[in-house]
Each structure stands twice: as structure tokens, then as C-alpha cells.
């Protein structure tokens, strides 16, 4: 060889090659049908130069290095790189290819904050970048373009989902654009395209984000994150709400009423709501029920059009059988479903609507007790008055072991049963769980030891979307398969359970698991996975090692790519043998440096000068340089290409695998539901055992609450509350008028009675020596003094509205509790209203059970009505025998006793609260004077009556 040959850089491979005659190759991409195979230049069949040149090569130029002693002029071939994607203003002022791509993406998606992958980073541009930099507290970099549309902020790609969640919390709708190819694929298949292919791969809002690729999926409150569509028109409200994480779809229709609206939407707590129709109050009610919800408006369509749209959609999804469930809905509800479908399609979540088994009515009054939002708040069922969840009824009963079991228990508590036989079966399950049956105990143990906090319901729904990590798929199938194997192991004992277990609820759970275990569906699915894939941290390696390719359905395409990779690796080893001969180094091995493999290291100086011309420098230091031969470079690029192809084939196969799992969705979801119900029954048993003295309530058809030595179920977790008896009976003492000192325990007692009714119908045993309970369809509770400034309603207005609802909706099977009615207005009006409301409830033919707390002494006279009885909370007065004018000390006994209290003893409460003694003394004197005046007036009136009678 003569002359000098400059060292080549890998970047030369990304340039058009010169033809043999010296003319430059065309840079335009040929038509696929006419042009050559893009792999031709990398083909493994291409002849290689095998000359072992012995004449000294021409001298090479001296190697210079950077100031740090090392240099690298090569981009990472095959990795995501910034080649041809860095935004650099061309000298002509024209837009670069990436700039043009960014503008097109932002033009096509003006409603989204676009997060665009550029190499190893994600970038936001223009106003998106300004807002994101503020939300993420990162640097905003200005550019010199006139509109500032290419000013940007960026963050590493590994922080995508961390920062994505932060942007969503700020209320942004975010579109994520990813590079759909690597540099090597771009070069091999596109012959040097100027810009990477990018695609919008996901759109997210706070309610639709599922944590698709992040480890932590718990980004929302457990019982929130619904997305709702509301059709409000002509005094009627219809809605459909969907929970993307669990697939739960609920619907309901009701008269446009604020209290009814609160009952539903405070529970659903939708993060996004689509409003159809023209009911003026709905927007206002919705913002009050959940101020954080994002409200969108959409014009309604005709009912017939909505039905046709749904039918077409279900046919396209090949789920025509699921349309039957939606066909039964009203035209208004069908419009809501269409609005939800259209909205969820952008987020690739609309397929949740095709699971017909997840569709249910929010309230079914034929099956469940109705608990209003006001009643739940007053009774601290889910939250205490300060918003805390501790020391609530749900907190006390929630001994569940799984997240999906916790959700089911929440639903049970929101909708207690009203079928006496169903209730009795849950009570029996608690008894049966205490019998120590081995098969049952092993299944119960699997809830905590095997499943734990893994949310199988959520993972199953993510499989349905086709958006789930491989580790999560394995976890889902592994946990379910373990339960199925346990069920099979105890198959004989389960078949013999009928003689030991009599609860149909418990038997249903176990037999459902037994039936699904017999199909071996989980065993067949998990057999297709190689457990060893979890040992690899790199996502690409996990993808390629995920499948057990011995399974015929998955082996072909994956093994074909692996064979190609193996062939190329063999050729690289052959090239190593040639290099050993050229360099006369028999023990030479390939070197990897800075993630660059297949390198040969040579000391700078004469050794480098003697290298043949096909040795191409990759990187080096002051003392050594590292090379690849041109043949090694060709083979390495081809190897990378097929490695990329292997990952792509594995990804395609993975999506097919998810579809296979989704084909089993029905029975897998049935298994998860059975496990959730078993978890709830075990939780009720454990919660019942925490109460100490506990009894199985006797459920009867007549309206009665007869409890011996019952204690408050939540207070028992804090202290030892005083036990009380209760004897409410529709045929005897149907109405209790309860008086007593302030802080004497009146409210706690009536709450205890209401909680007993709810707990008994949920299926829990009660903290009492014995209990006989009727079945109630409603528990009404009006308690506390609270105004509603946002709704423009005073304390008294709120009180009267709730009383009006109770009178309007009560039934013979209702339990009504009213506390301090009439205290929000003047004494005269207050007494008149309280007396009239109480008398209405006493005389009404429906005859509900009533507990009525009051501080108006005159109301006790209503005990002359049949079924009305006066009670008061027990107390003791301690007088100072040396000072008759001293305010007596009051000791609260917290016991329910017959009769009327003499006083409310408000001065004692004021003293306990820290009101100065001088103020209390003055109040005491004024109270005594007022009482004397009242007594004098009564005496005078009595004297007049006696005089008139004797005249």
C-alpha cells in the first residue's frame, strides 16, 4: 500500500458511501419496491478481505488527545443518540428537521403539553417548557428565535414518570412522544434519514395515568380517580362513571337534588367530568362536591344515535355480547357512555367499557340500604369531621389483607345488604371461619403470605389495556397460580366442606376458586414465561429472556432472530482470529471500553503506525488507541440491528401474550372477586373479635332494635365506653325523646344505635351481649350545626332541607335520628318546629323508628302519644354543703335512663371549657333569676286557673 489513509470515525458510517468510480452515492431514499435491500451492505454473505498483509503499512498521522488524556469521536452506535436530532440553527435560517417535527407535533396536539424524547432526554418547547420548568423546578433555556417557540427545558429519560406525575398533579394534560427507532435501525432500514421517527405513544391526565412503566402505581386515592359523564336535563340527572384502574363502571339516574347529588359525587370524587345537558345547578354542585375536578362540556346527541354508536363500537372491538348490558340503559345513560368512550379513546382506555361484568348500578334500593353523604359524614363512617380516616367505622372494620379486598369492603360499607338471608349468610361465615378448617385456613393465609398488597384487580385491568410491565404480568399470574395450586392441593377437603361450613357466602368463594383451578388456565399461561428473566435489570434483556421459547406458539420468530445473532457472533470470532494473525498476537481478545465492545488496544507510536488501513480508531488515551477493523464494524452494526430486531419481535410477541391472558379475563376476574370476598369475610371476623364481648345479631323481619350491653364500636378502640341497653320496637316504644346534660353522651349513644344497624347489615357481629335487629332500608341522621356558605345556605336552612328530605323519603323500614332540631333559629320558632316535626313522625302511618335528641324541656310532654318514651343520659350532681350558691359539679355517667333531665347544665360545660369564673358566676345569677321569673309566671297562671275553676 502507498500513500497515507486517514483514520475513519464511526460517524463516517452514517454518511453516503462513495461508489467505486468515485462518484457520490445518491442521498435520496429509494422506493422500497425498486431499491436495493437496505441490509445488503451489512449482509453476512458479503465476501471479506482475508489478506494477511506482511509489507509494512503506510504511516498513520499522530494521535492527539483531549486535555483529559482521552478522546472519543464516536457516538454510541445502536443506542438512542442525538445524531441529526440536536436543534442547531442552520446558517440559512431554515428550520432543522427536528424543529419542523416539533412544530408539527405541537400543531397536531394543541391541547396537550408535549414531552418529546430527544436522545437520552425528554424536552419541552415554548410555553410548554415555561410551564413545565416552573412545575418541575428545572432550568428554562431561552433560544434566540423570534417567537421563543424553541426555548426549552429538559430532563433525563429515566425521570420521565417521576416528572410526568408531577406535571399531572398540576392539572396538565400531557402527551409523551417517543423515538420509535435507534440510530442503527435508522441507518440500516432508512439509509440515513435526517431525523428520528417519533410518535405520540401516550396521553395522560391525573385520572387516566396508570403508572404504565413506573414501579409505583399508587398515584391516586384508593376510592377516587373516577371519570364521569353527567347528563342533566329537565330536572333529572343521569351519570356514568368509570374507574380506569379497576374497570369499575357505575351508573345511576335521580331527580336533580343537591343532597342526592352529594351522596353520589362525594363518594365517586371524579377527577374529570363531562357535562351534557342544560341543568343549571349541576356545574355548581359538582364544583362543591369536588373542587379539584376538571369540567368539560359536550353537546348531547339523540338517544337513538347514541345506541347506534355504541353498537358499532362494540362490534369493532369484537365484543358484541357486551353491548347487551348497555342496551338496557336509558337513552340518557347511553349518551353518557358515548361521551365517556369518546373521551377515553384518546387515552387508549375505552376498552374498559367492553367488560360487561364491570357495569353496575350505583344504588340498587331493592338490594342495598341507602346511606346519604350527610349520614356517612355525621356517623364518621369513612372520615371524621376533621377529614381524618383514623377512628372511623371503616378504619375499625378494615382488617383486609389485600387492596382489592379493601375496595370491596368499602363498597360493602357504603351499601349494606337489606336481604335478611344474605345478611345471615355473612354472619354465618364469621362463625364458620372460626372453626379452624384447614383448607379454609390455607386459602386465608395465602391472602397475606402470597398476595399481600399486590393489586391483582388493577394488574388484570392493565393487561386488558395491553399496558403492563413484564414483571407485573409475571406477578399477576404467579400469585393467582399459587392460589390455584393451593386449591387443587386441598381439592378433597374442599369437596367435604359442606358438612363443616354452612355459609353459602364462604362456600361460594371457595368453590369459585376450585372451579377456575380445574381449568388450569393460570398454569398454562405462566408456563410460557421464563422465571429467570427477573434476574436481568435491563428492560431489553428482560424482553428477550421473558418467554419460554420451547412453547411452539412463541418460539419461531424469536428463535429465528437469536440464530441470526449467533451466526454474526461466530463471524466476529472468526474476525478475531484474522486480527490475531495480522497483529501476530495469538492471545489477543476483544476489549470493551466505555460500553464499546469488540475493540483492539494498541500502544501509540510505531505500533499504531504499522496497523493496516482497515483498522479504524474508536477511542483512546495519551498512551493507547483502540480500534476496530472495518469488517468488525460492519458485523457489529449488523449484530446491533438484529439485537434491536429481537427486542422488537419479543415486544410484538408480548402483546400477543397479553391478548391471550385477556381472553381469560372473565374467569381471572371472577377468581380475584372470590378472593376479595373471602378477604372481606375474614376482615369482618377479625374486626368482630377486637370488640371483646361480641354477639351474632339475630336478624328479624319486624322493625326492632333490642341490644343488651352494647358499646360504641369505634370508641371501644380508644377507651372502655359505657355499655347501654336499647329497646326500640315498632309495636311498643317506637320513639325515644332523649334529653340530658351537654357532653352527657347523647350523640354518642344515638350514633352507636345507627352504627349497629349498619354493621349488622354489612355482616359484622356486634359489640354487645345480645342483639336482635330488624332490617332497615334507610338510616337518616340529621346532626350538628353547619352552614353552607358556598351554596348560600345558613345553618338553619341546611337543617330544614335535610329534615324535609327525611320526611319525604322515609319508609316503614327507616331508622331516623334527629339531633337538636330547631336550635338554628329563635327559641319560639325552634320549639314550634321541633315539636311539629316530632309529632309528625310520631303520628305518621309509616311508623319509622325514631331517636330524637332535644334540649327543649317542653317536648317531653309528647310522651302521652302511644309508642313515645322519654329517656335521658345519666348524671350526678355534687353540691357544696357549705355554700348553697356554688354551681354544683356534674358527673356524667353516660348511661341511658328513663325520664327527663332537669337541666342541660351548660354552665358546667362552660367551666370545663375555661370560661372565667366571673363570667360563669354572672351567668349563674342570671339563669337563677330567669328561672325564678318563669316559675313565678307559672305559679301566677296556675293560681288564675284555680280561681277560674272555683268561681
Secondary structure, 3 states (H helix, E strand, C coil): CCCCCCCCCHHHHHCCCECCCCCECCCCCCCCCCCCCCCHHHCCCCCCCCCCCCCCCCCCCCCCCCCCCEEECCCCCCCCCCCCCCCCCCCCCCCCHHHHHHHHHHHHCCCCEEEEEECCEEEEEHHHHHHHHHHHCCCCECCCCCCCCCCEEEEEHHHHHHHHHHHHHCCCCEEEEEECCCHHHHHHHHCCCCCCCEEEEEEECCCCCCCCCCCCCCCCCCCCCEEEEEEEECCEEEEEEEECCCCEEEEEEEECCHHHHHHHHHHHCCCEEEEEECCCHHHHHHHHHCCCCEEEECCCCCHHHHHHHHHHHHHHCCCHHHHHHHHCCCHHHHHHHHHHHHHHHCCCCHHHHHCHHHEEECCCCCCECECCHHHHHHCCCCCCCCCCCCCCHHHHHCCCCCHHHHHHHHHHHHCCECCHHHHHHHHHHHHHHCCCCHHHHHHHHHHHHHHCCCCHHHHHHHHHHCCCCHHHHHHHHHHHHHHHHHHHHCHHHHHCHHHCCCCHHHHHHHHHHHHHHHHCHHHHHHCCECHHHHHCCCHHHHHHCCECCCCHHHHHHHHHHHHHHHHHHHHHHHHHHHHHHHHCCCCCCCEEECCEEEEEEEECCHHHHCCCCCEEEEEEECCEEEEEEHHHHHHHHHHHHHHHHHHHHHHHHHHHHHHHHHHCHHHHHHHHHHHHHHHHHHHHHHHHHCCCCCECCEECCCCEEEEEEECCCCHHHCCCCCCEEEEEECCCCCEEEEECCCCCCHHHHHHHHHHHHHHHHHCCCECCCEEEECCCCEEEEECCCCCECCCCECHHHHHHHHHHHHHHHCCCCEEEEEECCCCCCCHHHHHHHHHHHHHHHHHCCCCCEEEEECCCHHHHHHHHCCCEEEEEEEEEEECCCCCCCCCCEEEEEEEEEECCCCCCCHHHHHHHHCCCHHHHHHHHHHHHHHHHHHHHHHHHHHHHHHHHHHC
